[in-house]
Structure formats: C-alpha cells, structure tokens
C-alpha cells in the first residue's frame, strides 16, 4: 500500500538542512534541488548555526524563490531532548549568535569525547575523520556515523548508532543542550517565531506531549510542525487537533538532509489540516 505522503506535495517546505550542519548538499545545491521539484518557499534550518543562510538566500533570489531564514536549535525539556526551529529570524542578531556559539562549543567538546571513546574501542582518528566528513564547523553524531561506514567499521549509519553512538553504547556522550526557554528566547530576540520540530518523533505519552506544548507556548513558542517528513504521516491529524486546541500555529517541513539520508523528499508533505493557522500567517508573512 502506498504511503499517505507518497503522492502529496507542498510548494512550501520550512525545514531543511545543508552541508552547513548535517546535510549533504551545499546551500546552493539544496535550493536548486528544491526549485527543481517545485518548491517555491523554503526555509534553511541548519542545526545550531546560520552559516549557510546567506548563500541559500543568494541562490533563492537567482531562482525567484522565497528563502525564509531559519535555524534548528538543539534543546532540552525536562530531560527530554527536543529541537526548536526558528523561522523568519535575523541571522545577524547578537543574542542569537552568542547563544548558538555556546551550543557549537559544546558540540566541539562532544566530538572530541566521542573520538576519545571510539579510540578506546580500537578505532583511531574518528574525531578528525568526522570533521573531514562534515565539511563545516558543525560536527554531529551523523558525521561520525558516516565516517564509521566509510572506514568499514559499520554497515550503515543505523548500524553505527546501534553499535557505537546511540544511548548506552560505548561512544555515547550525553547531550547537555540548551533549556527550551532559552532557545525560544533567542529566536524571539532575533525577530523570529519558534516552532517545535517534529513533535511526533519524541517518545512522549499524550499527556507529556500536551504538557510540552503547553509549556512551549507559555515560553513564547508560536507553533509546532504538524506535517513533517521525520514523523509518521498519521500524526498529522492528532497534532493538528492539538494545534487548534492550544491556539498554536502549524508548520510543515520535510526535515530533508540529503538524497540518501532516509527522511522524506523535499516538498513531499501533506498540507496542514483545515482550521490550523499556518505559521507564516502567525508571523505576519504573506506568501506570494
């Protein structure tokens, strides 16, 4: 049976990653790919940095596309790791950039720790290898996974996480991410709107998810990803109901990382359910 999203398409995709974080395409190539499949409004939301936004914006302008400046901040809520997407941000905002620098400093430290732990497993030079895989200042576990596969230590990235990088594995380093209220505050200071990324992906009970969304809204969070390429298509209706009940806006994004990275293709998204306020309207942005 075909997936519910197999034939769905949206010309608006507000969650994508480039080589500036853990994507596999340059910002220019990402914009070109989005344009080629029919997306006309896109957001670049790299993890914990805005290094690719200027390049993406130039590429989008050349193709008569709308590029929404964004970021995805690694965060935590009551010991639950979450991601907060910031849309319509000013990438030059000092408070935002100082905050992101803190997150990137932790990422640098964690990369060295992961490399040290892998060395203890007889796998040398992993941190250097992951940095070479990254091609940018941001090094994440995904880059270690790709390097482990390339070096023949693992069969695929999932195997790398299962054997070395996942929770409870020999090279797992707990993540000391930014508290959710801080991430939201940085985004709002930068003139943006804060969106809870792929809430259906977190292993939360219905009660806990509602509590997270309620606290997120209380801290100034504007919306949640109702339609996402990295959560089950069946979550859309439930999340749409929550958005309406909590008077939050809805966003949609593929969470695209690359052609072979396993998440949905660019723009392959179901529309927002009827009655859900689009996040761009909450932000006062008119899509042409």
Buried (B, 14 or more C-beta within 10 A) or exposed (E): EEEEBEEBBBBBBBBBBBBBBBBBBBBBBBBBBBBEEEBBBBBBBBBBBBBBBBBBBEBBEEEEBBBBBBBBBBBBBEEEEBBBBBBBBBBEBEEBBEBBEEBBEBBBEBBEBBBEBBBEBEBEEBBEBBBEBBEBBBBBBBBBBBBBBEEEBBEEBEBBBEBBBBEEBEBBBEBEBBEBBBBBBBBBBBBBBBBBBBBBBBEBEEEBBBBBBBBBBEBEBBBBBBBBBBBEBEBBEBBBBBBBEBEBBBBBBBBBBBEEBEBBBBBBBBBBBEEBBBBBEBBEBEEE
